[in-house]
Amino acid sequence: GLPAWPLGELAHGVRQVAPMLNVTRTWNAIGAVSHMSRAISLARDFATRRQAFGRPLIEQPLHARTLADMQAEFEGAFALAFEVAHLLGRVEHAATAAHEVALLRLLTPLAKLWTGKLAVQTCSEAIECFGGAGYIEDTGLPQLLRDAQVYAIWEGTTNVLSLDNLRALASDGFDALRTATTCWLEGNDDMHAASAIRQTLDAAARWLDQHAAQRNMLEAGARGLAFTLARCAAAALLARQATWSTNHADRRPAAALQRFIALGLDRLVTPDAGNTALLLG
């Protein structure tokens, strides 16, 4: 057989591999965000060149709105992915605040699962922005979508990481997220955004309390909970960036925050075991 040397206690394999998972899942989130950026850049460039109904696509209100929605979602994903990378560096150098170790434990699976799904959605939308041309293999766009699909699969599928998120929340994850959110929102003057973030976090806390004693219900709704927390964290990080940028005469990040909030934060679902059984019966 192949020689092997244990790197830690044999009874605690998951604990030993966890730091590596933080790295690979962070890498996955960064890769997903880069895929989104590439897809949006191609779609925006095409929209300036393609004429329809007498004017460029970029001047068509619905098409412009679609591109702006994609950009706002990307900026939220970018903010979350790189905050996780920042936290990872701080943890590795023992330079963290009291809540940041628990925060990294929570945000790593959230960033990975949300950006992985969002990359597929964004690349699919970008192909549609090209019309029939986007479906042609020679453009390279179909490969962009195929390659994006892996981000939701390796390093833990969406469902696997949604359940991992429950384990992170079972310790100090939720309190750490609330502490971080309070810091990220400090100084931001968008009261509507701040209120939406806090209200959605409160709704998530109530959802957890409601289903805490019903493990099957908790697991059935874990994906919606994970997406909700990821979007709340991303929105709060966008608010932090908007605060800094507005103070430096740049209103664009504030516009991204407003659009991201308008697209909704709450993805919570009420599990219905009976309905599921009927549909799968």
C-alpha positions as CSV (number, residue, x, y, z in Angstrom):
1,G,0.0,0.0,0.0
2,L,0.9,3.7,-0.1
3,P,2.9,4.9,2.9
4,A,1.2,7.6,4.9
5,W,2.0,9.6,8.0
6,P,-0.7,11.0,10.4
7,L,-0.7,14.8,10.6
8,G,-2.7,14.8,13.8
9,E,-4.8,12.6,16.1
10,L,-6.5,9.9,14.2
11,A,-9.7,10.3,16.2
12,H,-10.1,14.0,15.1
13,G,-9.7,13.9,11.3
14,V,-12.4,16.5,10.6
15,R,-10.9,18.9,13.1
16,Q,-7.5,18.5,11.5
17,V,-8.7,19.1,8.0
18,A,-10.9,22.1,8.9
19,P,-8.2,24.8,8.4
20,M,-7.6,23.5,4.9
21,L,-11.3,23.6,4.1
22,N,-11.3,27.3,5.1
23,V,-8.6,27.9,2.4
24,T,-10.2,25.8,-0.4
25,R,-13.7,27.1,0.2
26,T,-12.4,30.7,0.2
27,W,-10.6,29.9,-3.0
28,N,-13.9,28.5,-4.4
29,A,-15.7,31.7,-3.5
30,I,-13.0,33.9,-5.2
31,G,-13.2,31.7,-8.3
32,A,-16.9,32.0,-8.4
33,V,-16.8,35.8,-8.1
34,S,-14.2,36.0,-10.9
35,H,-16.4,34.0,-13.1
36,M,-19.3,36.4,-12.4
37,S,-17.1,39.4,-13.2
38,R,-16.0,37.9,-16.6
39,A,-19.6,37.1,-17.5
40,I,-20.9,40.5,-16.7
41,S,-18.0,42.2,-18.5
42,L,-18.7,40.3,-21.6
43,A,-22.5,41.0,-21.4
44,R,-21.9,44.8,-20.8
45,D,-19.5,45.1,-23.7
46,F,-21.9,43.2,-26.0
47,A,-24.7,45.5,-24.9
48,T,-22.7,48.6,-26.2
49,R,-22.2,47.0,-29.6
50,R,-25.4,45.2,-30.4
51,Q,-28.2,47.3,-31.9
52,A,-31.9,46.4,-31.4
53,F,-34.9,48.5,-32.3
54,G,-32.8,51.4,-33.4
55,R,-30.4,51.7,-30.4
56,P,-27.8,49.8,-28.5
57,L,-29.0,47.2,-26.0
58,I,-27.4,49.2,-23.2
59,E,-29.9,52.0,-23.9
60,Q,-32.9,49.6,-23.7
61,P,-34.4,50.1,-20.2
62,L,-35.2,46.5,-19.4
63,H,-31.8,45.2,-20.6
64,A,-30.0,48.0,-18.7
65,R,-31.9,47.0,-15.5
66,T,-31.0,43.4,-16.0
67,L,-27.3,44.2,-16.3
68,A,-27.5,46.5,-13.2
69,D,-29.2,43.8,-11.2
70,M,-26.4,41.4,-12.2
71,Q,-23.8,44.0,-11.2
72,A,-25.3,44.6,-7.8
73,E,-25.4,40.9,-7.0
74,F,-21.8,40.6,-8.1
75,E,-20.7,43.4,-5.9
76,G,-22.4,41.8,-2.9
77,A,-20.7,38.5,-3.7
78,F,-17.4,40.2,-4.2
79,A,-17.7,42.0,-0.8
80,L,-18.5,38.8,1.1
81,A,-15.8,36.6,-0.6
82,F,-13.0,39.1,0.0
83,E,-14.1,39.7,3.6
84,V,-13.7,36.0,4.2
85,A,-10.3,36.1,2.6
86,H,-9.4,39.1,4.9
87,L,-10.7,37.2,8.0
88,L,-8.8,34.1,7.0
89,G,-5.6,36.1,7.0
90,R,-6.3,37.7,10.3
91,V,-7.1,34.3,11.9
92,E,-3.9,32.7,10.5
93,H,-1.9,35.5,12.0
94,A,-3.7,35.5,15.4
95,A,-4.7,39.1,14.8
96,T,-8.5,38.7,15.3
97,A,-11.0,40.4,17.5
98,A,-12.9,38.2,19.9
99,H,-15.8,37.4,17.6
100,E,-13.9,36.9,14.3
101,V,-12.9,33.3,14.7
102,A,-16.5,32.3,15.0
103,L,-17.4,34.7,12.2
104,L,-14.9,33.1,9.8
105,R,-16.3,29.7,10.8
106,L,-19.8,30.9,9.8
107,L,-19.0,33.0,6.7
108,T,-16.7,30.5,5.0
109,P,-19.5,28.0,4.1
110,L,-22.0,30.8,3.5
111,A,-19.7,32.6,1.0
112,K,-18.8,29.4,-0.8
113,L,-22.4,28.1,-1.2
114,W,-24.0,31.5,-2.1
115,T,-21.3,32.6,-4.6
116,G,-21.2,29.1,-6.1
117,K,-25.0,29.2,-6.9
118,L,-24.8,32.9,-8.0
119,A,-22.0,32.2,-10.4
120,V,-24.1,29.7,-12.3
121,Q,-27.1,32.1,-12.3
122,T,-25.0,35.0,-13.5
123,C,-23.3,33.1,-16.3
124,S,-26.6,31.8,-17.5
125,E,-28.1,35.3,-17.5
126,A,-25.0,36.6,-19.4
127,I,-25.5,34.0,-22.1
128,E,-29.1,35.1,-22.5
129,C,-27.9,38.7,-22.8
130,F,-26.2,37.6,-26.0
131,G,-29.4,36.0,-27.4
132,G,-28.8,33.1,-29.8
133,A,-25.1,34.1,-30.2
134,G,-24.5,33.2,-26.6
135,Y,-25.5,29.6,-27.3
136,I,-22.8,29.1,-29.9
137,E,-19.8,27.2,-28.7
138,D,-17.3,29.3,-30.6
139,T,-18.1,32.3,-28.4
140,G,-16.7,30.6,-25.3
141,L,-19.8,31.5,-23.3
142,P,-21.1,28.0,-23.0
143,Q,-17.8,26.9,-21.5
144,L,-18.1,29.8,-19.1
145,L,-21.4,28.4,-17.8
146,R,-20.1,24.8,-17.7
147,D,-17.0,25.8,-15.7
148,A,-19.1,27.9,-13.3
149,Q,-21.2,24.8,-12.4
150,V,-18.4,23.2,-10.5
151,Y,-18.3,26.0,-7.9
152,A,-21.6,24.7,-6.4
153,I,-20.3,21.2,-6.3
154,W,-16.7,20.7,-5.1
155,E,-15.5,21.6,-1.6
156,G,-19.1,20.9,-0.4
157,T,-22.3,21.1,-2.3
158,T,-24.9,23.7,-1.4
159,N,-26.9,21.3,0.8
160,V,-23.8,19.9,2.6
161,L,-22.6,23.5,3.4
162,S,-26.1,24.5,4.4
163,L,-26.0,21.8,7.1
164,D,-22.5,22.8,8.0
165,N,-23.9,26.3,8.5
166,L,-26.3,24.9,11.1
167,R,-23.3,23.5,13.0
168,A,-21.6,26.9,12.9
169,L,-24.7,28.6,14.2
170,A,-25.0,26.1,17.0
171,S,-21.9,27.6,18.6
172,D,-21.3,31.4,18.5
173,G,-21.9,32.0,14.8
174,F,-25.1,34.1,15.0
175,D,-23.8,36.3,17.8
176,A,-20.6,36.9,15.8
177,L,-22.6,37.8,12.7
178,R,-24.7,40.3,14.7
179,T,-21.6,41.9,16.2
180,A,-19.9,42.2,12.8
181,T,-23.0,43.6,11.2
182,T,-23.2,46.3,13.8
183,C,-19.6,47.3,13.0
184,W,-20.1,47.2,9.3
185,L,-23.2,49.4,9.4
186,E,-21.6,52.0,11.7
187,G,-21.8,55.4,10.1
188,N,-23.9,54.4,7.1
189,D,-26.8,56.9,6.5
190,D,-29.0,54.5,4.5
191,M,-31.6,53.9,7.2
192,H,-33.7,51.8,4.9
193,A,-30.8,49.4,4.1
194,A,-29.8,49.1,7.8
195,S,-33.3,48.5,8.8
196,A,-33.8,45.8,6.2
197,I,-30.6,44.0,7.2
198,R,-31.5,44.1,10.9
199,Q,-35.1,43.0,10.4
200,T,-34.0,40.1,8.2
201,L,-31.5,38.9,10.8
202,D,-34.2,39.1,13.4
203,A,-36.5,37.0,11.2
204,A,-33.7,34.5,10.8
205,A,-33.2,34.3,14.6
206,R,-37.0,33.8,15.0
207,W,-36.9,31.0,12.4
208,L,-34.1,29.3,14.2
209,D,-35.9,29.5,17.5
210,Q,-39.1,28.2,15.9
211,H,-37.5,25.1,14.5
212,A,-34.7,24.5,17.0
213,A,-36.5,21.5,18.5
214,Q,-37.4,19.9,15.1
215,R,-34.3,18.7,13.5
216,N,-36.0,17.5,10.3
217,M,-37.6,20.9,9.8
218,L,-34.4,22.7,10.6
219,E,-32.5,20.7,8.0
220,A,-35.3,21.1,5.4
221,G,-35.1,24.8,5.6
222,A,-31.3,25.1,6.0
223,R,-30.6,26.2,2.4
224,G,-33.0,29.2,2.7
225,L,-31.5,30.1,6.0
226,A,-28.0,30.0,4.6
227,F,-28.9,32.2,1.6
228,T,-30.6,34.7,3.9
229,L,-27.6,35.0,6.2
230,A,-25.2,35.3,3.3
231,R,-27.2,38.1,1.7
232,C,-27.5,39.9,5.0
233,A,-23.7,39.8,5.5
234,A,-23.1,40.9,1.9
235,A,-25.5,43.8,2.3
236,A,-23.9,45.0,5.5
237,L,-20.5,44.8,3.8
238,L,-21.8,46.8,0.9
239,A,-23.1,49.4,3.4
240,R,-19.6,49.6,4.9
241,Q,-18.1,50.3,1.5
242,A,-20.9,52.8,0.6
243,T,-20.0,54.7,3.8
244,W,-16.4,55.0,2.9
245,S,-17.0,55.8,-0.8
246,T,-19.7,58.4,-0.1
247,N,-17.2,60.2,2.2
248,H,-14.9,60.2,-0.8
249,A,-17.5,61.6,-3.3
250,D,-18.3,58.3,-4.9
251,R,-22.0,57.4,-4.8
252,R,-21.8,54.3,-6.9
253,P,-21.4,51.8,-4.0
254,A,-24.4,53.3,-2.4
255,A,-26.4,52.7,-5.6
256,A,-25.2,49.0,-5.5
257,L,-26.4,48.7,-1.9
258,Q,-29.8,50.1,-2.7
259,R,-30.2,47.8,-5.7
260,F,-29.0,44.8,-3.7
261,I,-31.5,45.5,-0.9
262,A,-34.3,45.9,-3.5
263,L,-33.5,42.5,-4.8
264,G,-34.4,41.1,-1.4
265,L,-32.5,39.6,1.5
266,D,-35.0,37.1,3.0
267,R,-34.9,33.6,1.5
268,L,-36.4,31.8,4.5
269,V,-38.8,29.0,3.8
270,T,-41.4,27.2,6.0
271,P,-40.7,23.4,5.5
272,D,-43.8,21.3,4.7
273,A,-42.9,17.6,5.2
274,G,-46.3,16.5,4.1
275,N,-46.1,18.4,0.8
276,T,-42.6,17.0,0.2
277,A,-43.8,13.5,0.8
278,L,-46.7,13.9,-1.6
279,L,-44.5,15.3,-4.4
280,L,-41.9,12.6,-4.0
281,G,-44.4,9.7,-3.5
